[in-house]
Amino acid sequence: DLGTNLIIDNKPGASTIIAAEDVKRAAPDGHTLLYTFVVTHTQNPHLYSKLPYDPFRDFIPVTQLVRSATVLTAHPKAPFNNIKELVEYAKANKGKLAFGSYGNGTTSHLNGEILQRSAGIELIHVPYKGSSEAVKDLLGGVIPMIFDGTQSAVVNIKAGLVKGIGTATDRRIAVLPNLPTISEQGVPGIDIVGWQGLFAPAGTNPAVVERIAAAFSKAVRQKSVTSFIEEAGSEVSGTTPAEFASIVRKD
């Protein structure tokens, strides 16, 4: 529908700040967009005293494409299989159990901090420059566990590369119906549900923003795309720019 090719330019690191700053500086012509998740606009402003971007002044919300959550996964050789065993192990090995994250201030980091507070345990936080590096070290046994994105977690759990410990959601996810939530397992408060979406640089023509939003909303609702997203444990969204702007500001 847009009549052009799409080029993905991954820029991980610094809790999405590197990518956000690049798009902020891009020409507002609709040809450079930021595909990111909840941390950029709704978490970073509360976690950094100074950001190189303003979440509202420097960007225009285009469309929320996916709603998702995180799953606590562990290396197959980790000495625990559920939250109860994890807590017992952490208390018996105070300050020795580590968890990885996508970076300081990300949802995967915050969930780990909430787990420590709610369960009364001490964990060692190991921040990485993005999800790919963190998951790579989890699979390699360098770190014992991580609050991973749903899609990555589901794929790796089903492949037997990691074991699911619990979902950081308010209810079980359909694609992992036998995996209890962390709250079900006795540790409340770990239910941060996130999203993924598109943003354009400030100053982009509203008509262009609407056109891009409509094209991506249509694409995400194609049966093959919807199935892929749902099989990974996420939900299809596809909002209008106005709806997405409201969600961002509320969050």
C-alpha positions in Angstrom: 0.0 0.0 0.0 2.9 2.4 0.6 4.6 1.6 -2.8 8.1 1.3 -1.3 10.4 -1.2 0.2 11.0 -1.3 4.0 14.5 -1.5 5.3 15.1 -2.6 8.9 18.0 -0.9 10.6 18.5 -2.4 14.1 20.0 0.0 16.6 20.1 -1.7 20.0 21.4 -0.3 23.2 20.9 2.2 26.0 17.3 1.2 26.6 16.2 2.1 23.1 17.7 5.7 23.5 20.2 5.2 20.6 17.4 4.4 18.1 15.1 7.0 19.4 17.7 9.7 19.1 18.5 8.7 15.5 14.8 8.9 14.5 14.4 12.2 16.3 17.1 13.7 14.0 15.7 12.2 10.8 13.9 14.2 8.2 10.1 14.3 8.9 9.1 13.0 5.5 7.7 9.6 6.5 10.7 7.7 5.2 12.3 7.1 8.6 10.2 5.6 11.5 10.9 4.3 14.9 9.6 0.8 15.6 10.0 0.4 19.4 8.3 -0.8 22.5 6.8 0.7 25.6 10.1 1.6 27.4 11.0 4.4 25.0 8.1 6.7 25.7 6.5 5.6 29.0 9.4 4.2 31.1 12.6 6.1 30.2 11.1 9.5 31.1 10.6 8.2 34.6 14.0 6.5 34.9 16.4 9.0 33.5 17.0 12.5 34.9 17.9 13.7 31.4 17.0 12.2 28.0 18.3 13.3 24.6 14.7 13.3 23.4 11.2 14.4 24.6 8.7 11.6 24.2 5.9 13.9 23.2 7.6 16.9 21.6 10.0 14.9 19.3 7.7 12.2 18.0 4.3 11.6 16.5 2.6 8.3 17.5 1.6 6.4 14.3 0.1 3.1 15.4 0.3 0.6 18.2 0.8 -2.7 16.4 1.2 -5.4 19.1 0.3 -5.7 22.8 2.6 -8.1 24.6 4.1 -9.1 27.9 7.2 -10.8 29.3 7.9 -14.3 30.5 10.4 -15.3 33.1 12.6 -18.0 31.4 15.6 -19.9 32.7 18.4 -21.9 31.4 17.5 -25.7 31.4 20.2 -26.3 34.0 19.1 -23.6 36.4 18.5 -25.1 39.8 14.8 -24.2 40.0 11.7 -24.9 37.9 9.1 -22.5 39.3 8.8 -19.3 41.4 8.7 -21.2 44.8 11.9 -23.0 44.0 13.6 -19.8 42.6 12.8 -17.9 45.8 14.1 -20.7 48.0 17.3 -21.0 46.0 17.8 -17.2 46.1 17.4 -17.1 49.8 19.7 -19.9 50.3 22.3 -18.3 48.0 21.9 -14.7 49.0 23.3 -12.2 46.4 24.5 -15.0 44.1 21.6 -15.5 41.7 21.7 -13.2 38.6 19.1 -12.2 36.0 19.7 -10.6 32.7 17.8 -7.8 31.1 17.6 -5.8 27.8 19.1 -2.9 29.6 18.7 -0.6 32.5 15.1 0.6 32.9 13.6 -1.8 30.4 10.6 -3.9 31.3 12.8 -7.0 31.7 14.8 -5.0 34.3 11.9 -3.6 36.1 10.2 -7.0 36.5 13.4 -8.3 38.1 13.4 -5.4 40.6 9.7 -6.0 41.4 10.4 -9.7 41.9 13.2 -8.9 44.4 11.0 -6.6 46.4 7.9 -8.7 46.3 9.6 -12.0 47.1 12.1 -10.5 49.6 15.2 -11.8 47.8 18.5 -10.3 46.4 19.4 -10.8 42.8 22.3 -9.6 40.7 21.1 -7.5 37.7 23.1 -8.0 34.4 22.0 -5.4 31.8 22.7 -6.0 28.1 22.6 -3.8 25.0 19.3 -5.1 23.8 17.4 -8.3 23.8 19.4 -10.3 21.3 22.6 -10.2 23.4 20.7 -11.0 26.6 18.9 -14.0 25.1 22.2 -15.3 23.5 23.8 -15.4 26.9 20.8 -17.0 28.4 20.9 -19.8 25.8 24.6 -20.2 26.4 24.3 -20.5 30.2 26.1 -17.2 30.9 23.1 -15.9 32.8 20.6 -18.3 34.5 17.4 -16.3 33.8 15.7 -13.4 32.1 12.3 -11.7 31.8 12.1 -12.2 28.0 9.7 -10.9 25.4 6.8 -13.2 24.8 7.7 -14.1 21.2 11.3 -15.1 22.0 10.3 -16.9 25.2 7.6 -19.0 23.5 9.9 -20.0 20.6 12.7 -21.0 23.0 10.4 -22.8 25.5 8.8 -24.8 22.7 12.2 -25.7 21.3 13.4 -26.9 24.8 16.2 -24.3 24.8 14.9 -22.7 28.0 12.3 -23.5 30.6 9.4 -21.3 31.5 9.2 -20.2 35.2 6.2 -17.9 35.0 4.4 -15.2 33.0 4.6 -11.6 34.1 1.0 -11.0 33.2 -2.4 -10.6 35.0 -3.6 -13.8 33.4 -2.1 -16.8 31.6 -1.3 -16.4 27.9 -3.1 -18.5 25.4 0.0 -19.9 23.7 1.4 -21.1 27.1 -1.8 -22.2 28.9 0.0 -24.5 31.3 2.5 -21.9 32.5 1.1 -20.2 35.6 1.5 -16.4 36.1 4.0 -15.3 38.7 1.1 -13.9 40.8 -0.5 -17.3 40.7 2.7 -18.7 42.2 2.6 -16.4 45.2 4.5 -13.3 44.1 2.1 -10.4 43.3 2.6 -7.2 41.3 4.6 -8.5 38.3 2.1 -7.8 35.5 3.5 -5.1 33.3 1.9 -5.5 29.9 3.7 -3.7 27.1 3.3 -2.9 23.5 5.2 -2.3 20.2 4.4 0.5 17.9 5.5 3.0 15.3 6.5 6.6 15.7 7.4 9.3 13.2 9.7 12.3 13.8 7.9 15.5 14.9 6.8 17.6 12.0 5.7 14.8 9.8 2.7 15.7 7.8 -0.5 14.3 9.5 -1.8 13.0 6.2 1.4 11.0 5.8 1.1 9.7 9.3 -2.5 8.6 8.7 -1.5 6.8 5.5 1.4 4.9 7.2 -0.9 4.0 10.1 -3.6 2.6 7.8 -1.1 0.6 5.8 0.5 -1.0 8.9 -2.9 -1.6 10.5 -4.0 -3.4 7.4 -0.8 -5.5 7.2 -0.9 -6.5 10.9 -4.5 -7.8 10.4 -3.6 -10.1 7.5 -4.3 -13.7 8.6 -0.8 -14.9 8.3 0.6 -11.9 10.3 -2.1 -12.2 12.9 -1.5 -15.9 13.3 2.2 -15.3 13.7 1.7 -12.7 16.4 -0.9 -14.7 18.3 1.2 -17.9 18.1 4.0 -16.0 19.8 1.7 -15.1 22.6 1.0 -11.5 21.7 -2.2 -9.6 20.6 -2.8 -7.7 17.4 -3.7 -4.0 17.9 -3.5 -1.7 14.9 -4.7 1.6 16.3 -5.2 5.0 14.7 -2.6 7.7 15.4 -5.0 9.4 17.8 -5.8 6.2 19.7 -2.1 5.4 20.0 -1.3 8.9 21.2 -3.9 8.5 24.0 -2.5 5.2 25.0 1.1 6.5 25.2 0.1 9.6 27.3 -2.0 7.4 29.7 0.8 4.9 30.1 
